[in-house]
C-alpha cells in the first residue's frame, strides 16, 4: 500500500534534517496520456480532453472547491477520504483507519482480527488521538505575500527566513478562528505559493472496519503487487458541536453536515471506462535535473536501501519474534521495509528504462530552446547554471547528510535533542520559532513523547545507536561533529567496544526512557537542561550549537534553491507553453485531480495484468495463513457463488480490485475513484510495483493505480458484515 | 528446467531403494483437450482429432518407428533429441549438452562462459564419458513372454523374480549384436510389457553450444517460470565406424546417417497453431488411487521437501561459497533445490485445486460402474480391494522408507554398500544378478566410482551423514537396523556427540575417499571385504543381511502390486472404453507423442501469460549479473533491432520462448516441438510453475509447456555465433 501513514503522518525527526534530500528535484516529461496531478483551477483548461474521455459533469465544477464533487473530498492528514452521506460519514482505506482500530483493540476485544461495526451512532467509538478530518475551504494564491521583502540580492539565509516569517504570519492569521488548520504550500519549487485553509474536525469516530483478514488481505507480501485482492476500506464519521463548529470529543456533539457527499455506484466500472480521483498526493519529483536524478538513483537509493536493511537486521536480531520488543517495532519495521522495497523498485525500474536518456534529451531540448533566442538566454540561462551549481554543493556532503537523516532512528538521543530544541525555541516569540516547535504544534509534540513508550525497547535502541555511530565514524573528520566525537570517544581510529560501553553507561544513567520524565522535560527551561546529569541530555546540550550551525547551512542552501528553482521552473513552463502543453506542479499534499481510464497493462514481456481481479481469486490465493487467511465465511460465500447484485458481467463474478491509469502517489490513499458522473466506484489504495518510479517518471505503459472496487466493498458490507445501517445511510445508485 | 538430467541420468543409489516410493500411484482423469502422452501405435485411433487440430502429415506415419518423422527422433538417455541433418547432427537442449560443455571447459578455455562452435567436423570434440545417442529401432509387445511362468497363485516374491528373470533374458537376447541397448518397459503398472530395442551410438561429439548466458539465461531463478527468455539449445553429432555400426570414439569414425531428419522452420508458429512433440517422458502418476494421492501430497511431499531443505542448509553451512567443496556439490545442490521447489509447487497446487475431490469422484464413479454389473464386480472388485490393502501395507513404514531413500546422500557409506553389493552379486551367474550389477552395467559402475572424486567433500559428507543418522535415530526401534544402531552406537536415547565421534573416526580410517582405492574394490572378492579393516567397509558387510532382507520385503510387495495393479488398470481402461475415451499409459521413458496448440493461459486470477516472449524482454530482464547477464553483443543487437528473417509479425520482433498445451514431463527435455508438417519449430525444455502437479493431474487451464522458439535459435546462430556451417547443413524452410 502507499505508505502515506509512514511518510506523511510520521513525526520522525529524521525528516526535519535532510530537507535538501526530500526537496531533491526534473524536466517536464511530455504531458502525455493520463499523466498529471492537476490543481483544481487548471481543470477548465483541460475540459475538452475531459469531455472526450467521457466526463459527464461540467469540468468547471472540478475547479470550484465549494461545488460538488470537490466539497465532498477531505483529507485525513496523510490519507485522502470522501463524505458519503449527509451525516458526515467518511470513507477511506482500511490502512488509513488501521491505527484507530488498533487503538481500540484489546486481547479480549480484538477489533483488528474481528473488524468493527457500529450499528447506530451511539456505538461509534473514538479514533486514535490526533485523528482529524480536514475540509479544504479555500485555496488562495499568496505568492506575493510570501515573497514580500525578498529581492534578487537577498542572501540565501535571509530569503529562507523572510519566506518562513511570511508563511507563519499568513498561517497565524488564517488560523485565528481556532477551527482551522492552514498551510502555505510551495508550487514549482517556490514559483507560486498558495494558502490552504482547512476546517479541522477534531471529533472523529470509528464507524466500521472489516476484519484485517479482508482489509489488509495479502499484507506486506502483496504490497505494491498485482494481482491484488485487498478489501482496503473503512469508515469514520466527522462530529462537530451543536453549533456546527469543530469541537473536542463530547457526547453532545452531533454528526457534521457536509456541503455535499458522493453517491456510491453499485453498477461500477468496466474495462476502458473513464475514472478520476480527487485527493491529496504527498510528493513527486517530476522536474528534477539530470544531476539530481543520477544522484538519487545511482547513489542515494542504493545506499539508503542498505541503511534500511541493516536497521531491519539489527531490530530483528535484538528482539525475539513475538516479544513485546518486536511488537513495539512493528511499525518501524514496516516503514523500513516498505521503503527498502520502494527503493529497490526505483533502482530496478531505473536500470531497465531509458528514463535518464529521455531526461538528458529533454534537458538538452530545453537548453536548445533557451539558447535559440537571446532574450530567453538572458532570462533563463543563469538559472540553469546556478541550479546545477547548487545541486553540486548540496551533494558534496551527501554521505554525511545520509548518516544524519538516519540518526533519528536512535530514539533516546533523538528525544533528548528534540526536548532541548523545544526549550531553546520556547525562548523566542512564538512566531519566530522553528515549525514543529510553535504553540500550534505542542499537543502533537506531547503525543509523540507519549507514543515513544509504545515504540521503544532499550536493547534495540542501543544496538541501533551503535550501528549508526559505526556508520558515522566512517565519515571523514571534516564531516564529523566534535561534540559527537568527544561524547562517544570517536576519532579517526574507531573502537566499537569502547563506543558500546559509553552507550551502555549513558542509557543506564538516562531517565528518558521513562514517560513521566520525558513529559516533565517539555516544560523545562534551557537552564534545567544545562544543569542536568542525564548523559543523553548533556549530549544534546553539547551538540546543539553544531546542529544549529548545520541547520543554518541547510537553510542558506534552501534559500538559494528558493531563488533559482522557480526560475528554472518558469523556463520549463514557458518551453512547454511554446509546445502548447500544460504543466502540472509536483505533488505537495495539496488537493489534486487525476483522470484516466480503467485499464490493465503489460508489466513485463510475456505477461499481462488484467484490469480486474475476481472474488474467486481469493480462493486461489488463500492459504489459511496470515496474510492470506480470508474468513471461513467469506470462502464459503464465494464457493456458493453468493454474488448479490455486485457482478461485473464481463467477469461473471464480483470484481475485487481494479487497475486504472490514474496518476497518484502516497497521500492518495483513500481517494475516491469516481466515474464520469463523480459517483464513487472504488477507493485508490496502491500502485503496481512498476509504478513506484512514477514519483519521478510517469510511464503510461507501466503506471497503474490499484483501487478496491466499490462492488466488493458493498458485497463485504452486505454479505460478510451485515452493515445494513450504512448501506441505508449511503445513497447507492445503479 | 525439467531436471531430467538429475532424475533420469543420475546413478544416485537412493533411487534404487525406495522403489515403492517412486512407484507410488490415480484414476484416469477424463481425457480432455490436449492431455495425453500417446504410444505411437495409438495414434491412428486419434487421427480424426489430429486432422481436426491441423496435422497435415498422415497420422499413420506417427505410428511407424521406421518412418519420418519418428525415425528422426532419438533419446540421449534422460533427454530427448532429434536429427536435423543427413550427417547425424542432433539438436537438443543446452541443459542436455551442459555436462559435455562443462567436461571440456577449463579456466583457460571456458566453454561454459564463451560457448563452443566447431566450424568443421575436425573441430568437433568428445562429449562427457557415457554420452550416448539412442535410436529406437523396434518396440515389441512381450507381455506374454514377461509373464511366462506366472499364475494367479504365484507369490509376490516369486512373481517379482520370474518377471525380472524373463525381462533379463529378453534383454540379453536383444543386445546380442553388441550394438544395441534394450529394455523391457512396463505399461499400466504391468498390464503390458514392451521390449524396446535401441541402437546405441557410442561416439557422440559436441558440435555447438551457445554461451551459458544465453543457453541458461535466467538460471535457477527462472526455472519453472514464465515469462522466460532461455536459449536452451545445443548440438551433438552421432559418429559410427566406417561400417556404419556403432563404435567407440575413433578418428576413423564417420558421421552417422540417420534414416530421416527434421527440417527446421524459420517461419515458425503463431498463437493457436497446431504443435506436437515426440520424445521420451520419464514418469507420471495419473492413475493413482485416492489413498496414494493423499499420502503423496499430504505427507510425502511436505516431508521430503523438509529433508531437502535441511540437506541444502548442511551443504551450504559446511562449504564456503566459491570453495572447491561447494563447487563439488553444485550439482547436488541444484538437484536438491530443484525438487524442493517442485515439491513446494505440488503442495501449493494441490491445496488450491479440487484435484482430490475430482479424484474421489472418479474413484466412486468407477466403483459404481463396476458394481452395477455382477460379472464386472466379480472381475474387478477384488483388485480394487487388494490394491487398497497393498497401499496401506506400503505406507505403514513410510517414515523408515523416507529416511532410507535419503541415506544415499552420505556418499562414503553408500559407496561401501554398493561396492560390497557388487562383490556379492558377482558370485552369481550374470543373468541372476541384480540390475545395475550385471556385466552390461560395469563400465557405468566404474564411471560412477570415478565421478565421486569430483562430487565429494569429507566435511560435507560427514555432516550429511550426521544429519541423516539423527533423522534415522528418530525412527521407532522396530524400523531401525541392528547393524546401524550397533555401528553408530544408536539406541532409543540418541547421543549426537557420540555418533559424530564415530563418524569422525570412521572417515579418518577409511580409504574410500581415494579413487584408486575405490576402483580396486571393484575387483575384490566377498572375502576381501569381510577381512577388511576399513570401518565403512565393515559397516557395509555388517549391514548387508538386513539391507537384503528389506529389499526382499520390497520385492514381495512389488510382486503383489504387479499382480493387482494391472487388474485395476484393466478396470479403468474398460470403464473408459465404455465412455468411448481412449487411455494413454503413464510415462515410463518410452517414446511418446503429445499434441496440442500454441496457447497462453491465466496462471492466476488477474494475470495472463502471453504465448510468446520477445527479444526485447531480455533487455527488460537483464541486470548484468548471472543469471541475467546476456552478452553485451546480444544487448546491442537487440537495441539495434537486428531481427534478420526471424520476426513473428504479430509480435513485431523475434520470439524467444513460447507456451503450448503439450503434455510433457522430465525426460521430454530437448524434444522437438513440431508444426503440422513435422518441421521443427522449437525445442521443449520446461513447464510453467503450475504445470508441476501435471505429473499427477493434467489441468488444461494450468498446464503449459515452454519451448525455445526455432526462430530465436536461428537468430542466435546467425547473429551471435556465426554458425553458418550448421545453418547451411540443416534444411531451413520458410
Interface residues (C-beta under 8 A of the other chain):
Chain A: X226 X227 X228 X229 X351 X352 X602 X604 X605 X606 X607 X608 X609 X610 X612 X613 X614 X616 X617 X619 X620 X621 X622 X623 X657
Chain B: X226 X227 X228 X229 X351 X352 X602 X604 X605 X606 X607 X608 X609 X610 X612 X613 X614 X616 X617 X619 X620 X621 X622 X623 X657
